[in-house]
Amino acid sequence: HALQPVRLYVDLHGHSRKHNVFMYGCAEKGEAVLQKVFPLLLARRAPHAFAFRACSYAVKKGKDCTARVVVHRELPLLFSYT
């Protein structure tokens, strides 16, 4: 078996204050449209459970050490979400 590169990283966990399913991505220069493809597919597949409008793709101040950002920058991996 040949080793395959990692294509997608998803860190799953819950929030006590937010409802439904949503994602945080890591869109940096020119990546915003591509970052939205996977969440959009989930929203179309499960529109009553997935809140596409609640997703955010910016890397906000203080989030540089989160798993999704570290994986995005160190591998580098375009599709990295929480």
Beta strands, then each sheet from edge to edge (+ up, - down):
strand 1: 8-10
strand 2: 79-81
sheet 1: 1+ 2+
end
